Amino acid sequence: MITSAAAIPLAGAQLSTRGRPEGPSAVLSLAVRPAFKDGGGHKRDVSERTPVPVAPPFKEYKATISYVVDPLPDLRILRLALPEPVRFVPGQFAQVILDGQPRPSSFSIASSPANDREIELGFKIIGPNTNLLKRMRKGDTLTLRAPLGRFTFTAEDGDIVCLTGGIGITPFMSMARFIHDKKLPNKCLVIYSAKTRGDLVYFDELERLSREHQAIQVYATLTGQLPDEWEGGTSRIDAEMIREQVPDFLKRTYYVCGPKLFIDAMIEQVRSLGVPDERIKKEVW
C-alpha cells in the first residue's frame, strides 16, 4: 500500500499519519499492559509470556531485496533483508528511498515483528517510484526508513476486527502473523473485500494461519464475479455482515485500512453498531 499525504480525520476516530518523515518525538511509544478482559469479562495475561515491542524512533537501513513475487500484474510483494535488526509494532509502515527520486514512498509493513531481520512490503504499481520498484530484482539494494506510523496493534488492544479491501490487507498481515508467531490470545478477525477471488492477496496464507492458531479468523467477501462453490460473502462490507461475523462486536477494537471513501463507509457502518470512536483505528492511503 502506498500513500502520499496525511488525511483529515473523522471526528473521534484514531488516525495514522502517513507520507512524511517523522522524528523520534512523533513516534508513539506503546507499553504492554499486563492483562485485558476477554469476552466473558475475565482478565487474560498477555505480557508475561509474549511482550509486544515498543515502537522506537526510525532508522535508515541499506536493504537488499531477498524475495520478489507479483501476485497480480499491478501488485508486487518484496522482502528486504536488513543488515541489523529492526524493531517495529504491527501496523506501522516504512519508507523506501530510491536514487534520483525526490520523495520517498510509504508502504505498510506486512511482515511480523517476530522476524526482525527482514521487512515485507506489498504495494500497487501506480506511480514513478512503484514502477521503478517493479523493475528491481532479487539482490538489488535500496534505502529503507523504518519504523513509522501510529496505526498500531498491541496486546492491550484486546480482541480485534480488521476491515479492508485489496492491497489494504498488508498491515493486517503483520498483525495476524505476529499473533500467530507469538501465539497471542487476542482474537483477530479479518473481513476482507475484493472484486474477485484472484484479488484476495494473502488470502491463502490467512486461511493457513487460522488453521494453525484458533485466535485468527478470516472472512472474505466478493463484489464481482463469483467462483464456483464460493462460500464467502457476496456483497460489500456493512453493519449486518459485521454483526453476523462478530457476535461480540461491541467488545472488539476495529482497524480499518484503505482509500478514504472505503474508510468513511466502514466507520459509518461500525458506528451504526454502537461502537464508540475510541475503539476505531484507521489508516488512510
PyMOL commands that set and color helices and strands:
alter all, ss='L'
color gray80, all
select helices_A, chain A and resi 24-26+128-135+155-157+166-182+197-199+203-212+239-245+249-251+260-272+277-279
alter helices_A, ss='H'
color red, helices_A
select strands_A, chain A and resi 2-3+14-15+35-37+43-45+59-72+75-81+93-97+105-108+118-124+141-148+160-165+188-194+216-222+253-258+280-284
alter strands_A, ss='S'
color yellow, strands_A
deselect
rebuild
show_as cartoon
